[in-house]
Amino acid sequence: MSHEDWPAIVARAEGEGLRPIAADYGVSQETIRAVLRRAGRADLLADVGRRRSLEAAAPLPPPAPAKIPKERHAEIVILCQRHTQAEVAAIFGVSQATVWRIVRRATGAKRPDAGVTSGT
């Protein structure tokens, strides 16, 4: 790898991970890190700076829509008064943990073991 390759490596590192760059040049990631440091672009190696530059290059996809809309949360709370959370989860096609989170948010309930300390 010659000094003429450095600008291209720096440009790619602004929007790409180090692994694919290293693979294309047939070198290790550490070699790419060394090139970036010597080129005065160690900021691309810092987690915060790197995360920001990668996010700018390729924004994260939007979050997945909720499987159960908020309008139906009250219905779930009512059903959980007559059925187990596992049964309600089976009806809606979600996990019991999802039902638990909905009930917890709706009722403000905390985990039964929250704040309990073991006596020794």
Secondary structure, 3 states (H helix, E strand, C coil): CCHHHHHHHHHHHCCCCHHHHHHHHCCCHHHHHHHHHHCCCHHHCCHHHHHHHHHHHCCCCCCCCCCCCHHHHHHHHHHHHHCCHHHHHHHHCCCHHHHHHHHHHHHCCCCCCCCCCCCC
